[in-house]
């Protein structure tokens, strides 16, 4: 399934960027996925702020979080 980014939204508190929401959607053969992944400061490297991170890097972080959420696990794990 090809999952594409369809939204990137920054959250601010005054002049400080406090978080980013990344939206994705995709479909294949009648199956559909839609997700909004929240990136917060703890998802960044210790020496990074949101002002240091590119759109590409934010998308990669969000895709990694999305993959972790949708990975199939056996019951009880």
N, C-alpha and C positions, 0 to 999 in steps of 0.2 A: 504494500500500500504506500502510495506517495503522500506523505503528510507535510503540508506546507504551513509556514508561518503566515498568519493573517492579521496579527495585531501586535503592537509593541507599545506599551503605555508606561510612562515614568510616573512615580509618585513622589511628591515633594512635601517637605516641611520647611517653609521659608525658602532659603536658598539651598538647602541640603536635599539631595536625592536619597530617599529612604527605601525605595524598592522599585521593582520593575515587574510588570505582568506581560507574559508572552502568550499569545493565542495561536493555536494550531487547529487545522482541520484536514481531513482527508477521507476518501471513500474508494472502495473497490468492490465491484460485483454486489452492490446493494448493502455492503457493510460500511458503516460510517463512524468516524471518531471526531470528537470535538473536545478540546482541552484548553484550559487556561492555567499556566504554570507561573507561580509567584517566585521571583528571585529576591532574596533578602540579603543584607550585608554578610551574613554568615556563609553564604554560598560563594562569596568572592575569596580570592587569595588574601592572606593576612595584610599584605601591603597595598591592596587595591581599594579604590572607591568606585562608585558607579560612573563617576566622571572619567575614570581611566579605562573603562571597558567599552569595546566597540559593539556595534549591533551584531556582528558575526559572533563574537565571543558570548554575548548574552543569549543568542539563539542556540549556540552549542551547549551552554549551561542548562538552558531550559529543556533541550532535547534529551540531555542526560538524565535530568530529573523525571521527565515524562517516561523514558524507557524504564527507569526504576519503578515507577508506579504501575506500569502495565505488564511487567514481566510476570508470567504465570508461575505461581508457586503451588506446591501441594498443600492440601488442607492441613492445618496445624502448624505450618511453618511460620 
